[in-house]
Amino acid sequence: MAQTRSPMTGGAPVGARIAVDNPATGDVVGHVPDMSAEEVTRAVARARRAQRDWAESDARSRAGYLARGRRWLMAHRQEIADLIVEENGKAQEDAIVEIIYCASAFAHWGGRARKLLAGTRIRSLSPFVLGRGMYTRRVPLGVVGVIGPWNNPLLNSFGDAIPALAAGNAVVLKPSEHTPLTALLMERMARECGWPEDVFQVVTGAGATGRALVDTADFVMFTGSTRTGRLVAARAGERLIPCSLELGGKDALIVLADASLERAVNVTVQGALSNGGQMCTSVERVYVEESVYDAYLDLLRERFRQVTSGRPAGLGSTDVGAVTFPPQLAVMEDHVQDALTKGARVLAGGRAGPGPGRFFEPTLLVDVDHTMTCMREETFGPTLPVMKVADAEEAVRLVNDSDYGLQATVVGSDTRRARRLAERIEAGCVTINDAQTNYMALGLPMGGWKDSGLGVRHGAEGIRKYTRLQSVSTNRFPMRRDPHMIPYRPAAYRFMVRLADVLYGAGLGGRAE
């Protein structure tokens, strides 16, 4: 950072800027403003003014703007992919996945928003509300603050802005200070696509910038660590505003004895090493039934040795890119060393790679157990501990022995049995014979249990969470006076009690329903 923060204000001094580096080379690739709380407040105020007209436009009109964004995204896909790789250090294949996700999100939310947010007519069988017309409607919240992570600068940052915009909100996006350039490119997209001014804005900066957004927005969508998520939830609670949190994970994979081992290994490697293992939904621990453990491990060890790691230089150049967040290297080293100290063995990798840039070798650990940090705390890197279990019962018990509950995977040929096991796993989403593919199913809700978060993204609730629910009841045939109105009349209340007894008590044939 070019300047230090003021200890008096807790914010950034005027003109402060943050350097953005390429984690694969160490080169500085850009600078962005470290915006103050006052600048964030002004951005939210502009968004609030813009949101009024945006909310009054119908869903079809908003879908038209999103369609322009989708076409721009695909037309500029190489520029976007190159920028993601440059500031994040991931393999270009992983960057392409982010672009495809956002293109599909534009199409999904633009096409589905009107139906998902439509009003609902309510019918009541109660005789006490006869003649009333009742319905619900969805109303945009106002300004949605999205605080994105560094691991997916397009998918988990701008991707969360799309349904919020489709629902009629304005969005202020605060990307990670480590990967802010992609978000700024999306701000350029909004301008070039002719979106209404200030309906989508980006504020760049570090922690104080994010705190200011939580202090001013009408809703907060946060993706990041459990520790920071607790702070966001606490502040949102103080302000009585809603929030949605996708937090840490320690996602588990179970390999059943009847699994296709080739499929199991492919699912394992993809789930553990895509995006360098730097995803909340990464597979971070594996439990294998004893009867197939040795055969599975032989295949997995061979596959790990085939995985390439290094500086991304286009398609096919590397499988595992750089470590984006500098402190994460120390976490990976600590987790591996702790496991080795407690009796684990390394079958592949195990060390930080040579510079320039930040790399960690794809690492396979065996002879692990739940006393080891690598089995209990989020590693967020290309490391994978594998544990032998006696049977599926032990596997499920160990999977649930965790503070986290974001996702899990079961691999087995008997899908009915696999589903029964999946339904016993304490996680918000379980995939069978797949890993992470659910994320592309925008109609399927996804959200964490336990310390992995609150709320969901995707599915109907993935857009409805960005709205308030209003109920409207209309007395279409009002009398001059209802029987229960003040001043009370005893005869009217005796009649109401008799009617209630007939409907809900023992008045009908002496039998309560």
Buried (B, 14 or more C-beta within 10 A) or exposed (E): EEEEBBEEEEBBEEEBBBEBBBBBBEEEEBBBBBBBBEBBBBBBEBBBEBBEEBBEBEBEEBBEBBBBBBEBBBEBBEEBBBBBBBBBBBBBBBBBBBBBBBBBBBBBBBBBBBEBBEEEEBEEEEEEEEEBEBEEBBEBBBBBBBBBBBBBBBBBBBBBBBBBBBBBBBBBBBBBBBBBBBBBBBBEBBEEBEBBEBBBBBBBBBEBBBBBBBBBBBBBBBBBBBEBBEBBBEBBEEBEBBBBBBBBBBBBBBBBBBBEBEBBBBBBBBBBBBBBBBBBBBBBBBBBBEBBBEEBBEBBBEBBEEBEBBBBEEEEBBBBBBBBBEEBBEBBBBBBBBBBEBEBEBBBBBEBBEEEBBBBBBBBBBBBBEEBBBBBBBBBBBBBBBBBBEEBEBBBEBBBEBEBBBBBBBBBEEEEBBEEBBEEBBBBBBBBBBBBEBBEBBEEBBBBBBBBBBBBBBBBBBBBBBBBEEEEEEEEEEEEEEEEEEEEEEEBEEEBEEEEEEBEBEBEEEEEE
